[in-house]
């Protein structure tokens, strides 16, 4: 039995109701959405990031270690005090003839009190203390550069997540527009069907494509929710936070959209590579580690030298043994001198420590050379990615003009019965694809520019 012509008008009612309910579920929280620009998202991520908190803690620890090593070059002052109760012994006395009682020269003192303030200043330690302090200082600088590198990585991650969310929102908007166009085509087809200028098969084709578009609409809404949760997770907000993106991708021709304002492509690429080798935080951190390794070699070599210290002290004791004969009373004395220490034989320990330090320095230098090659390659790759993305935007913009003109022409022909539903539906699909490709190309260019800035070492989002 063939379906009645008028019964076809009832088919999309249920699907349309489902679609509007889904749309309401997505749009209803719109009044509670948080306006969020890209720079704001990056700032929130920097405040909430656990990774950056760990990096900051490592910086504080390395700085404290550097300060500790520096204090070893300064004079150290120590205070010691004590009390002793001694066992009773006979006093030191002399018996003199013709005297009935012996003469006590040093009485027995059972309670001993002592206080001493001592000072020690390194005069020469084979440059060991200086080298250890320099190594700790360079490692502290390396930890600061590591923190900047973590910030740059987080900035790139937030930027990519931000534009991915923008792309899903834009895709959903384009799909919504496509559904609205298909609804208009469906209405035109019903009118043409009543005028016998279209067939039931034409209407079914339109409804089939509209149902497919509605399924895509559901998928697009889910993609928006997942992308929003991903952005919230990266910036450290509750996953269910609804955000409204306020930043928009720029056309590559806009000066603000270019990662760097460079006139010549070849010269610009070379300049970016040179800039990366002098400004990237990770390469600067590696340079600091090389200097720390060199200082560690000098510190190990310092074990071959004697060590010379200036010493001084002040003693206040009861009794003070420097006073003879002993008296049970407080006396003060002072002393000053020079102390020399030298390890004559340690079974080659100093040589082994020097060899270990030199091996560590060699490893760090090799890693540094590998890093420079990788950075140059990374800048080249990201530079080409920006050029490719800009060209894709240019091609996609031309495709939109063609698709829009083709769709307009086909729609006019279809409403006058001069084109088939298949022709119009094909033109509609081409228009949706062209607009989607253009939006994706803009987003790809933004992300490519962000990756290039990261490769060069820039800390800004745009």
C-alpha positions in Angstrom: 0.0 0.0 0.0 1.4 3.4 -1.0 1.6 6.1 1.7 -0.8 8.9 1.4 0.6 12.2 0.2 -0.7 14.1 3.2 0.5 11.5 5.7 4.1 12.3 4.7 3.7 15.7 6.4 3.5 13.9 9.7 6.8 12.0 9.6 9.2 14.6 10.8 7.1 15.6 13.8 8.6 13.2 16.3 12.2 13.7 15.1 11.8 17.5 15.1 10.5 17.3 18.7 13.5 15.2 19.8 15.8 17.6 18.1 14.3 20.6 19.8 14.4 18.9 23.2 18.1 18.2 22.6 18.7 21.7 21.5 17.0 23.0 24.7 19.2 20.8 26.8 22.3 22.3 25.3 21.1 25.9 25.1 19.3 26.2 28.4 22.4 26.7 30.6 23.6 29.5 28.2 22.6 32.2 30.7 25.1 30.7 33.2 28.0 30.5 30.8 31.3 32.0 31.7 32.8 34.3 29.1 36.3 33.1 28.5 39.0 34.6 26.2 42.1 32.7 25.3 44.4 34.8 27.4 42.0 34.4 30.4 42.0 30.6 30.0 45.7 30.6 30.0 45.9 32.7 33.1 43.4 30.5 34.9 45.4 27.4 33.9 48.6 29.0 35.3 46.9 29.7 38.6 45.4 26.2 39.0 48.0 23.9 37.4 49.4 21.3 39.7 52.3 20.9 37.3 53.3 24.5 37.8 52.9 24.2 41.5 55.4 21.3 41.5 57.7 23.4 39.2 57.5 26.3 41.6 58.4 24.0 44.5 61.4 22.7 42.7 62.5 26.2 42.0 62.3 27.1 45.7 64.2 24.0 46.7 67.0 24.7 44.1 67.2 28.3 45.2 67.5 27.3 48.9 70.2 24.8 48.0 72.1 27.5 46.1 71.9 29.8 49.1 73.0 27.0 51.4 76.1 26.3 49.3 77.0 30.0 49.2 77.0 30.2 53.0 79.9 27.7 53.1 82.2 30.4 51.8 81.3 32.7 54.7 82.8 32.4 58.3 80.9 30.1 60.6 80.4 30.9 64.2 79.5 28.3 66.8 78.7 28.6 70.5 79.1 25.7 72.9 78.3 25.5 76.6 78.5 22.7 79.1 78.5 21.6 82.7 80.3 18.6 84.3 80.1 17.2 87.7 83.5 15.5 88.5 84.3 12.8 91.0 86.1 13.9 94.2 89.9 13.5 94.1 92.6 14.7 96.4 93.7 18.3 95.7 97.2 19.0 94.4 99.1 19.9 97.5 102.7 20.1 98.7 104.1 19.1 102.1 106.7 21.4 103.4 108.9 20.4 106.3 108.4 22.2 109.6 104.8 23.0 108.6 102.0 21.1 110.2 99.6 21.3 107.3 100.4 20.7 103.6 100.1 23.6 101.2 97.2 23.3 98.7 98.3 24.4 95.2 95.3 23.4 93.2 92.1 22.6 95.0 89.7 20.0 93.8 87.0 21.6 91.7 84.0 19.3 91.4 81.7 21.6 89.3 83.0 22.6 85.8 81.4 25.2 83.7 82.5 26.1 80.2 81.4 28.4 77.4 83.2 28.8 74.0 82.6 30.8 70.9 84.5 29.6 67.9 84.9 31.0 64.4 86.2 29.3 61.2 86.8 31.0 57.9 87.8 29.0 54.8 90.9 30.7 53.2 91.6 28.2 50.4 89.9 24.9 49.6 91.2 24.2 46.1 88.2 26.1 44.7 85.9 23.3 45.9 83.5 25.5 47.8 83.4 28.1 45.1 82.7 25.5 42.4 80.0 23.8 44.5 78.3 27.1 45.0 78.5 28.0 41.3 77.1 24.5 40.4 74.1 25.0 42.8 73.5 28.4 41.4 73.4 27.2 37.8 71.1 24.3 38.8 68.8 26.9 40.4 68.7 28.8 37.2 68.0 25.6 35.3 65.0 24.9 37.5 63.7 28.4 36.8 64.0 27.8 33.0 62.2 24.4 33.6 59.4 26.3 35.2 59.1 28.6 32.1 59.2 25.6 29.9 56.3 24.0 31.8 54.4 27.2 31.5 55.0 27.2 27.7 53.8 23.6 27.4 50.7 24.5 29.4 50.1 27.5 27.3 50.2 25.4 24.2 47.9 22.8 25.7 45.3 25.4 26.7 45.5 27.0 23.3 45.0 23.8 21.4 42.1 22.8 23.7 40.5 26.2 23.4 40.5 26.2 19.6 39.3 22.5 19.5 36.3 23.6 21.6 35.8 26.6 19.2 35.9 24.2 16.2 33.3 21.9 17.8 31.0 24.8 18.6 31.5 26.2 15.1 30.8 22.8 13.5 27.6 22.4 15.6 26.5 25.9 14.4 27.1 25.0 10.8 25.2 21.7 11.2 22.3 23.7 12.9 22.3 26.0 9.8 22.3 23.0 7.6 19.3 21.5 9.3 17.5 24.8 9.0 18.3 24.8 5.2 17.0 21.3 4.9 13.8 22.2 6.7 13.3 25.0 4.1 14.1 22.6 1.3 11.5 20.2 2.8 8.9 22.9 2.8 9.7 23.8 -0.8 9.5 20.2 -1.7 6.1 19.8 -0.1 4.8 22.8 -2.1 6.3 21.4 -5.3 4.7 18.0 -4.5 1.3 19.6 -4.2 1.9 21.2 -7.6 3.1 17.9 -9.1 6.5 19.5 -9.7 8.2 17.0 -7.3 7.8 13.4 -6.5 7.4 11.5 -3.2 10.9 10.1 -3.8 12.2 13.7 -3.8 10.6 14.4 -0.5 11.9 11.2 1.0 15.4 12.1 -0.2 15.2 15.4 1.5 13.8 13.8 4.7 16.5 11.2 4.7 19.2 13.8 4.5 17.6 15.9 7.2 17.4 12.9 9.5 21.1 12.2 8.8 21.8 15.9 9.6 19.9 15.6 12.8 22.0 12.6 13.9 25.1 14.7 13.1 23.6 17.5 15.2 23.4 15.1 18.2 27.0 14.0 17.7 28.1 17.7 17.4 26.3 18.6 20.6 28.1 15.7 22.4 31.4 16.8 20.9 30.9 20.3 22.3 30.3 18.9 25.8 33.4 16.7 25.6 35.6 19.4 24.3 34.4 21.8 27.0 35.1 19.3 29.7 38.6 18.8 28.2 39.3 22.5 28.3 38.0 22.8 31.9 40.2 19.8 32.9 43.3 21.5 31.5 42.7 24.9 33.0 41.7 23.4 36.4 38.0 24.3 36.5 35.1 22.0 37.4 34.4 19.8 34.4 30.8 20.9 34.3 31.6 24.6 34.0 29.8 26.1 31.0 32.1 28.6 29.1 31.4 30.9 26.3 34.4 31.5 24.1 35.0 35.2 23.2 38.2 34.8 21.2 37.9 34.3 17.4 40.5 32.9 14.9 42.0 35.5 12.7 42.5 35.4 8.9 46.2 34.7 8.0 46.4 38.0 6.1 45.7 39.9 9.3 49.0 41.1 10.7 47.9 40.1 14.2 47.3 36.5 13.0 50.9 36.0 11.9 53.1 34.3 14.5 56.0 36.7 13.6 56.2 39.7 11.3 58.9 38.6 8.9 59.4 39.8 5.3 61.2 37.0 3.7 60.3 33.3 4.2 63.8 31.9 4.1 65.3 34.6 6.1 62.5 34.5 8.6 62.8 30.8 9.1 66.5 31.1 9.8 65.9 34.0 12.1 63.3 32.0 14.1 65.7 29.0 14.4 68.5 31.3 15.7 66.0 32.9 18.1 64.8 29.6 19.4 68.4 28.5 20.2 68.8 31.6 22.4 65.4 32.0 23.9 63.7 28.6 24.4 63.5 27.8 28.1 64.6 24.2 27.7 67.7 25.1 25.8 68.6 27.7 28.4 68.0 25.2 31.1 70.4 22.8 29.4 73.0 25.5 29.1 72.8 26.1 32.8 73.2 22.4 33.5 76.3 22.4 31.3 77.8 25.2 33.4 76.8 23.3 36.6 78.5 20.2 35.3 81.7 22.1 34.5 81.6 23.6 38.0 81.2 20.1 39.5 84.3 19.0 37.6 86.3 21.9 39.1 84.9 21.0 42.6 86.1 17.4 42.2 89.5 18.5 41.0 89.7 20.7 44.1 90.2 17.5 46.2 93.8 17.4 45.0 94.6 20.7 46.8 95.3 21.3 50.5 92.6 23.2 52.5 93.5 26.2 54.7 91.2 27.7 57.4 91.4 30.7 59.7 90.3 29.7 63.2 89.5 31.8 66.3 87.9 31.3 69.6 86.8 32.8 72.9 86.5 30.7 76.1 84.9 31.6 79.3 85.1 28.7 81.8 85.2 27.8 85.5 87.8 26.7 86.0 89.8 27.8 83.0 92.6 25.3 82.6 94.9 27.8 81.0 95.2 29.5 84.3 97.5 27.6 86.7 97.1 26.8 89.4 93.5 25.9 89.0 91.0 28.2 90.7 87.2 27.6 91.1 86.3 30.9 89.4 85.4 32.1 85.9 88.2 33.1 83.6 88.2 34.2 79.9 90.8 33.4 77.2 91.0 33.8 73.4 92.9 32.1 70.6 93.5 32.7 66.9 95.3 30.6 64.3 95.5 28.9 60.9 94.7 25.3 60.2 96.0 23.3 57.2 94.4 20.0 56.0 95.6 17.8 53.2 94.6 14.3 52.2 97.8 12.5 51.4 96.3 9.2 50.3 92.6 8.3 49.6 93.0 5.3 47.3 92.3 7.3 44.2 88.9 8.6 45.4 89.6 12.1 44.2 90.5 10.8 40.7 87.4 8.7 40.5 85.2 11.6 41.5 86.8 13.8 38.9 86.2 11.1 36.2 82.6 10.8 37.2 82.1 14.6 37.0 83.8 14.7 33.5 81.6 11.9 32.3 78.5 13.7 33.5 79.7 16.9 31.7 80.2 14.9 28.4 76.7 13.5 28.6 75.2 16.9 29.2 77.1 18.4 26.3 76.0 15.6 23.9 72.4 16.1 25.0 72.7 19.8 24.4 73.9 19.2 20.8 71.0 16.8 20.2 68.6 19.3 21.6 69.9 22.1 19.2 69.3 19.8 16.2 65.8 18.9 17.4 64.9 22.5 18.0 66.0 23.5 14.5 64.0 20.7 13.0 61.0 21.6 15.2 61.1 25.2 14.1 61.3 24.1 10.4 58.4 21.7 10.8 56.2 24.3 12.6 57.1 27.0 10.1 56.0 24.8 7.2 52.8 23.9 9.2 51.9 27.6 9.4 52.5 28.2 5.7 50.4 25.1 4.8 47.6 26.2 7.2 47.6 29.7 5.7 47.3 28.2 2.2 44.5 26.0 3.3 42.6 29.0 4.6 43.0 30.7 1.2 41.8 27.7 -0.7 38.9 27.1 1.7 37.7 30.7 1.4 37.6 30.4 -2.4 35.6 27.1 -2.1 33.0 28.8 0.1 32.4 31.4 -2.6 31.9 28.7 -5.2 29.7 26.6 -2.9 27.5 29.5 -1.9 27.0 30.6 -5.5 26.3 27.0 -6.6 23.8 26.5 -3.7 22.0 29.7 -4.5 21.7 28.8 -8.2 20.5 25.3 -7.5 18.0 26.5 -5.0 16.5 29.0 -7.5 16.3 26.3 -10.2 14.8 23.8 -7.8 12.0 26.2 -6.6 11.2 26.7 -10.3 11.3 23.0 -11.1 14.5 23.3 -13.2 16.7 21.2 -11.0 16.2 17.9 -9.2 16.2 17.4 -5.4 19.4 15.4 -5.8 21.1 18.4 -7.4 20.0 20.7 -4.6 21.0 18.2 -1.9 24.4 17.8 -3.4 24.9 21.5 -3.5 23.8 21.7 0.1 26.3 19.0 1.2 29.0 20.9 -0.7 28.1 24.1 1.0 28.2 22.5 4.5 31.5 20.9 3.7 33.0 24.1 2.3 32.0 26.1 5.4 33.2 23.4 7.7 36.6 23.2 5.9 37.0 27.0 6.1 36.3 27.0 9.9 38.7 24.0 10.4 41.4 25.8 8.3 41.2 28.9 10.5 41.5 26.8 13.6 44.3 24.8 12.2 46.2 28.0 11.3 45.7 29.3 14.9 47.0 26.0 16.4 49.9 25.9 13.9 50.9 29.5 14.8 50.7 28.5 18.5 53.0 25.6 17.9 55.4 27.8 16.0 55.5 30.3 18.9 56.1 27.4 21.3 58.9 26.0 19.1 60.6 29.4 19.1 60.1 30.0 22.8 57.5 32.7 22.9 55.4 32.8 26.1 52.4 34.6 24.5 49.3 32.9 23.2 49.0 35.1 20.1 
